[in-house]
Amino acid sequence: MIGGLFIYNHKGEILISRIYRDDIARNAVDAFRVNVIHARSQIRSPVTNIARTSFFHLKKANIWITAVTRQNVNAAMVFEMLHQTLALMTSYFGKVSEEAIKNNFVLIYELLDEILDFGYPQKTDSGILKTFITQQGIKTTTVEEQTKITNQVTGQIGWRRDGIKYRRNELFLDVLENVNLLMNAQGKVLSAHVSGRVVMRSYLSGMPECKFGMNDKVMVDNKDKESTGLKDDAAYKKRNQGIAIDDCTFHQCVKLSKFETERSISFIPPDGEFELMRYRTTKDISFPFRIIPLVREAGNKMEIKVVLKSNYRAALLGQKIEVRIPTPSTTSGVNLLCNKGRSKYKSSDNAVVWRIKRMAGLKEAQLTAEIELLPSTENKKWQRPPISMNFEVPYAPSGLKVRYLKVFEPKLNYSDHETVKWVRYIGRSGLYETRS
């Protein structure tokens, strides 16, 4: 049946060699190393024939396990035996690696003597083998596991090193949101959601602990229950209205136990830039812009009128505004007129692109496009694609606000008031479309 079984490392060095039949010579070890492991071309077949000798091989991580025979054997049974051998090793000493095989080579030879008898598979069940091969395998721990154990014992913070010092302690916090909208021509919202990120840049000395609070609905409701005399004040409720976060994920530095019990985000920040959290919300979204389209078709002419309204506060400025208005593929000419910004027809994209550098809140802009169409033999009606938009506004469309950001460092004895903190809100367009 099977003439021999060999285990190699990724360099082709032999780790385990067990020959069961006389028809397999020692030079078979070198033949497999030269023709398979060190082969210049990629070996795709799990069976390789070299000089009338068949090599059935499996690769696990950086280990090759190979069964060798010169007879016509059942290939499926050989591979099943190889898989069972790997499963046995895993059962005895855990992860199969070069180091684990070197540490447990005596145990592996004992197992091979029981698994195969003169090349014929015998016992491969770990439950049966463990009744008479009672030797315990030496389990090797990886670098990651060793680091994890060390951190658990010593309390070391893996994402921040000791001894960090800055002349000026600063903390930057950016609330970055992408607002996605699909609205019909009558102004009804068909789908909308905001996906946001809280990105921080930390330049703090020592091992500071930070506490971050936002107007999450649960946090606000809990605070209202603790306060007295303010719950019935309508102005207070409007000013401190919380947002409903559908789901959120945190950086590994956040202490999740405190968030679940107290709804406060407490963490020891990594040095430099990192993403503190991601979140998603679908309720009470403040849409920065409203597009009102009006399309008129008459024979070989079409008129598209687009009104753009900014819905944010008058003190704020929207930037990098771009409205993309699709046109039919049979367009031959376009006359454009806009009272703000610049517009251009792009024939390659079959669209009118309207760009506005800046736009204050509660303002209105208008564009009119007179389109001439080529006569078409097709009776197929033009399917109007939605009008899309890109922009950037200096506020969070979800309504998220930073309620507090505190820093504590008892060892170096610098207070929260001595730390310079910066908070910035940026709202950008995701897929922001209005059907025409």
C-alpha positions in Angstrom: 0.0 0.0 0.0 1.9 3.1 1.2 5.6 2.8 1.0 6.6 5.7 3.2 5.5 8.9 4.8 7.6 12.1 5.0 7.1 15.5 6.6 9.0 18.5 5.2 9.4 22.2 6.2 9.0 25.0 3.7 12.7 24.8 2.8 12.5 21.1 1.9 14.3 19.9 5.0 13.0 16.5 6.3 11.4 16.6 9.7 9.8 13.2 9.9 10.8 10.1 7.7 9.1 6.7 8.1 9.6 4.0 5.4 7.2 1.0 5.6 8.3 -1.0 2.4 11.6 -1.9 0.8 10.5 -0.6 -2.7 10.9 3.0 -1.5 14.5 4.2 -1.4 16.0 7.1 0.6 16.5 9.2 -2.5 12.7 9.6 -2.9 13.1 12.3 -0.2 15.3 14.3 -2.4 13.2 13.7 -5.5 10.1 15.3 -3.9 12.1 18.2 -2.6 13.7 19.1 -6.0 10.6 18.5 -8.2 7.8 19.8 -6.0 9.0 22.0 -3.1 11.8 23.8 -5.0 9.9 23.7 -8.4 10.0 26.9 -10.3 6.5 26.4 -11.7 3.5 26.3 -9.4 2.5 22.7 -8.5 -1.3 22.5 -8.7 -1.9 18.8 -8.7 -1.9 17.1 -5.2 -0.4 13.9 -6.8 3.0 14.0 -8.5 4.6 11.1 -10.4 8.4 11.0 -10.4 10.3 7.9 -11.9 7.3 5.6 -11.5 6.8 6.7 -7.9 3.6 8.5 -6.8 3.8 11.3 -4.2 0.5 12.3 -2.5 1.0 15.6 -0.7 -0.8 18.1 1.4 0.5 21.5 2.5 -0.6 22.9 5.9 0.8 26.4 6.7 4.6 25.9 6.1 4.5 22.1 6.4 4.4 19.5 3.6 3.1 16.0 4.5 3.7 13.4 1.8 2.7 9.7 1.3 4.9 7.8 -1.2 4.0 4.6 -3.1 5.0 2.6 -6.2 1.7 0.8 -6.4 -1.7 1.6 -7.9 -3.5 2.7 -4.7 -6.8 4.2 -3.9 -6.0 8.0 -3.9 -9.0 9.0 -1.9 -8.1 6.6 0.9 -4.5 7.9 1.0 -5.6 11.6 1.3 -8.2 10.6 3.9 -5.3 9.0 5.9 -3.1 12.1 5.5 -6.0 14.3 6.8 -6.6 12.0 9.7 -2.9 12.1 10.5 -2.9 15.9 10.7 -6.1 15.8 12.8 -4.4 13.4 15.2 -1.4 15.8 15.6 -3.7 18.7 16.3 -5.5 16.6 18.9 -2.3 15.7 20.7 -0.3 19.0 20.6 -2.5 21.7 19.0 -1.3 23.8 16.1 0.8 21.9 13.5 3.9 23.8 12.8 7.6 23.2 12.3 8.4 24.0 15.9 5.6 21.7 17.2 6.7 18.8 15.0 10.4 19.2 16.3 9.2 19.3 19.9 6.9 16.2 19.5 8.9 14.0 17.0 9.0 11.0 19.4 5.2 11.2 19.8 4.7 11.5 16.1 6.8 8.3 15.4 4.7 6.4 17.9 1.6 7.6 16.2 2.8 6.6 12.8 3.7 3.1 14.0 0.1 2.7 15.2 -1.6 4.4 12.2 0.1 2.3 9.5 1.2 -1.3 9.6 3.4 -2.3 6.7 1.8 0.6 4.8 -1.8 -0.4 5.5 -3.9 2.2 7.4 -5.0 0.8 10.8 -6.2 3.0 13.6 -6.8 6.8 13.1 -9.3 7.5 15.8 -7.9 9.8 18.4 -10.2 8.4 21.1 -8.8 4.9 20.6 -5.2 5.9 20.3 -5.2 8.0 23.4 -6.1 4.9 25.5 -2.7 3.4 24.9 -0.5 6.3 23.7 -1.0 8.4 26.8 2.0 10.7 26.3 1.0 14.4 26.4 2.1 16.5 23.5 4.2 19.7 24.0 1.9 22.6 22.9 3.8 25.6 21.5 2.4 29.1 22.0 2.5 31.7 19.2 4.0 35.2 19.6 0.5 36.7 19.7 -0.6 34.3 22.4 2.5 35.0 24.5 1.9 38.8 24.1 -1.7 38.4 25.1 -0.8 36.3 28.2 1.9 38.9 29.2 -0.5 41.8 28.8 -3.1 40.0 30.9 -0.6 39.3 33.7 1.3 42.7 33.7 -1.7 44.9 32.6 0.4 46.4 29.8 -1.5 48.4 27.1 -0.5 46.8 23.8 -1.6 49.8 21.6 0.4 52.5 23.6 4.0 52.5 24.8 5.3 53.9 28.0 7.3 57.1 28.3 5.5 59.3 25.7 6.1 63.0 26.4 5.0 66.2 24.7 5.7 69.8 25.5 2.1 70.6 24.7 -0.7 68.2 25.3 -3.3 68.3 22.5 -6.3 66.2 21.4 -8.0 66.5 18.1 -11.4 65.0 17.5 -13.1 64.8 14.0 -16.7 63.7 13.5 -16.8 62.6 9.9 -20.2 61.7 8.4 -21.4 60.5 5.0 -25.1 61.1 4.3 -26.9 58.9 1.8 -30.2 59.9 0.4 -32.7 58.8 -2.3 -35.6 61.2 -2.8 -38.3 61.3 -5.4 -39.2 64.3 -7.5 -42.0 65.3 -5.1 -39.6 65.5 -2.1 -40.5 62.2 -0.4 -37.6 60.4 1.2 -37.4 56.9 -0.2 -34.3 55.8 1.7 -31.7 57.6 3.9 -29.0 56.8 6.4 -25.8 58.4 7.8 -22.6 56.4 8.3 -20.2 58.2 10.6 -16.7 57.9 12.1 -15.1 59.6 15.1 -11.4 60.0 14.3 -8.9 61.2 16.9 -5.4 62.4 16.9 -3.8 62.1 20.3 -0.6 64.0 21.4 -0.8 63.4 25.1 2.0 62.6 27.6 2.1 59.5 29.8 -0.9 57.1 30.1 -3.9 59.3 30.1 -7.5 58.1 30.4 -10.0 60.0 28.3 -13.8 60.2 28.6 -15.9 61.0 25.6 -19.6 61.8 25.7 -22.1 62.4 22.9 -25.8 63.1 22.6 -26.7 59.5 22.2 -30.4 59.1 23.0 -29.8 56.6 25.8 -27.2 58.9 27.4 -29.5 61.9 27.2 -32.5 60.1 28.6 -30.5 58.8 31.6 -29.2 62.2 32.3 -32.7 63.7 32.1 -34.0 61.2 34.7 -31.3 62.2 37.1 -32.0 65.9 36.7 -35.0 67.6 38.3 -37.1 70.5 37.2 -35.9 70.4 33.6 -37.8 67.5 32.1 -40.9 69.5 31.3 -39.0 72.4 29.7 -39.7 72.2 26.0 -36.7 74.4 25.1 -34.4 72.2 27.2 -35.7 69.1 25.4 -35.2 70.6 22.0 -31.7 71.9 22.8 -30.6 68.5 24.3 -32.3 66.1 21.9 -30.4 62.9 21.5 -29.8 60.9 18.4 -30.8 57.3 18.0 -27.7 55.3 16.9 -28.7 52.0 15.2 -25.3 50.3 15.5 -21.7 51.2 16.4 -18.3 49.6 16.7 -15.3 50.8 18.8 -11.5 50.7 18.8 -10.0 48.1 21.0 -8.9 50.7 23.5 -12.5 51.5 24.5 -13.6 49.9 27.8 -16.8 48.2 26.6 -18.0 47.3 30.1 -18.3 51.0 31.1 -20.1 51.8 27.9 -22.7 49.0 28.5 -23.4 50.0 32.1 -22.8 53.8 32.1 -23.0 54.6 28.4 -19.8 56.6 28.7 -16.9 56.0 26.3 -13.8 55.6 28.4 -10.4 54.7 26.8 -6.6 55.1 26.9 -5.9 56.5 23.5 -3.1 55.2 21.1 -0.5 57.8 20.2 -1.2 59.6 17.0 -4.2 59.1 14.7 -6.8 56.4 15.2 -10.5 55.7 14.6 -12.3 55.7 17.9 -15.7 54.5 16.7 -18.0 53.9 13.7 -21.7 54.3 13.8 -24.9 54.4 11.7 -28.2 56.2 12.1 -31.4 56.3 10.1 -33.6 58.7 12.1 -34.0 62.4 12.3 -31.4 63.2 9.6 -30.9 66.8 8.7 -30.4 66.8 4.9 -28.0 69.7 3.9 -29.5 70.2 0.4 -32.8 69.8 -1.4 -32.9 69.4 -5.1 -36.1 70.4 -6.9 -36.1 69.2 -10.5 -38.6 70.2 -13.3 -38.3 68.5 -16.7 -40.3 69.5 -19.8 -40.2 67.6 -23.1 -41.6 69.0 -26.4 -40.6 67.1 -29.6 -36.9 67.4 -30.2 -36.4 69.8 -27.3 -36.1 69.4 -23.6 -35.9 71.9 -20.7 -34.5 70.9 -17.3 -34.8 73.3 -14.5 -33.1 72.5 -11.2 -33.5 74.5 -8.0 -30.9 73.9 -5.2 -31.8 74.9 -1.7 -29.4 74.8 1.3 -31.2 73.7 4.6 -28.5 74.4 7.2 -28.0 77.5 9.3 -27.2 80.8 7.6 -23.9 81.1 9.5 -22.5 77.9 7.9 -20.9 77.6 4.5 -21.2 74.5 2.2 -18.2 73.8 0.0 -17.1 71.6 -2.9 -20.7 71.5 -4.2 -21.3 69.6 -7.4 -24.6 68.7 -9.0 -24.6 66.1 -11.8 -27.7 66.3 -14.1 -28.1 63.4 -16.6 -29.1 64.1 -20.2 -30.3 61.8 -23.0 -27.8 60.0 -25.2 -29.3 61.7 -28.3 -28.3 65.2 -27.0 -26.9 67.4 -29.8 -26.5 70.7 -28.0 -27.1 72.3 -24.6 -27.6 75.9 -23.5 -26.9 76.5 -19.9 -27.9 79.4 -17.6 -27.2 79.4 -13.8 -27.4 82.3 -11.3 -24.6 80.8 -9.1 -21.4 78.9 -9.8 -20.3 77.4 -13.1 -22.0 74.8 -15.3 -20.7 72.7 -18.2 -22.1 70.0 -20.4 -19.9 66.8 -20.6 -20.8 64.8 -23.7 -18.6 61.9 -22.7 -20.7 61.4 -19.5 -24.1 62.5 -21.0 -24.5 64.9 -18.1 -24.5 68.6 -17.1 -22.1 69.3 -14.2 -22.9 72.3 -12.0 -20.2 73.3 -9.6 -20.5 75.9 -6.7 -17.5 76.7 -4.6 -19.3 78.0 -1.6 -22.9 78.3 -0.6 -24.3 79.8 2.6 -27.2 78.3 4.6 -30.9 79.0 3.8 -30.0 80.1 0.2 -31.2 79.1 -3.2 -29.6 78.6 -6.6 -31.0 77.8 -9.9 -29.9 76.2 -13.2 -31.8 76.0 -16.5 -30.6 73.7 -19.3 -32.2 73.9 -22.8 -31.4 70.7 -24.6 -31.7 69.9 -28.3 -32.2 66.3 -29.2 -31.3 64.4 -32.4 -34.2 62.6 -34.1 -34.3 59.0 -33.1 -35.9 56.0 -34.8 -36.3 54.2 -31.4 -39.7 54.6 -29.7 -38.1 53.7 -26.4 -38.8 56.4 -23.8 -35.8 57.9 -22.0 -35.5 56.5 -18.5 -34.5 59.5 -16.4 -31.6 58.7 -14.2 -31.5 60.4 -10.8 -29.7 63.7 -10.2 -26.7 63.1 -8.0 -24.8 65.5 -5.8 -21.5 65.9 -4.0 -20.8 68.4 -1.1 -19.1 69.1 2.1 -20.7 70.9 5.1 -19.3 71.9 8.5 -21.8 70.0 10.7 -23.0 66.5 11.4 -26.2 65.7 9.4 -27.1 63.0 12.0 -27.3 65.6 14.7 -24.4 64.1 16.7 -22.7 66.5 19.1 -19.8 66.1 21.5 -21.1 66.8 25.0 -17.8 66.5 26.7 -14.2 65.3 26.2 -12.1 64.9 29.4 -8.5 63.9 30.0 -7.1 62.4 33.3 -3.4 61.7 33.9 -2.8 61.2 37.6 0.9 60.2 37.3 2.2 63.2 35.4 -0.2 65.5 37.2 -1.5 67.6 34.3 -5.2 68.5 34.4 -8.0 68.4 31.9 -7.9 72.2 31.7 -4.2 72.2 30.6 -5.0 70.0 27.6 -5.8 71.8 24.3 -8.8 70.1 22.7 -10.1 70.6 19.2 -13.5 69.3 17.9 -14.5 69.5 14.2 -17.6 68.3 12.3 -17.6 67.4 8.6 -20.6 66.2 6.7 -20.0 64.8 3.2 -22.3 63.3 0.6 -22.4 59.6 0.1 -24.9 58.4 -2.5 -27.1 61.6 -2.5 -29.6 61.3 -5.3 -33.0 62.9 -6.3 -35.2 61.3 -9.0 -36.4 63.6 -11.8 
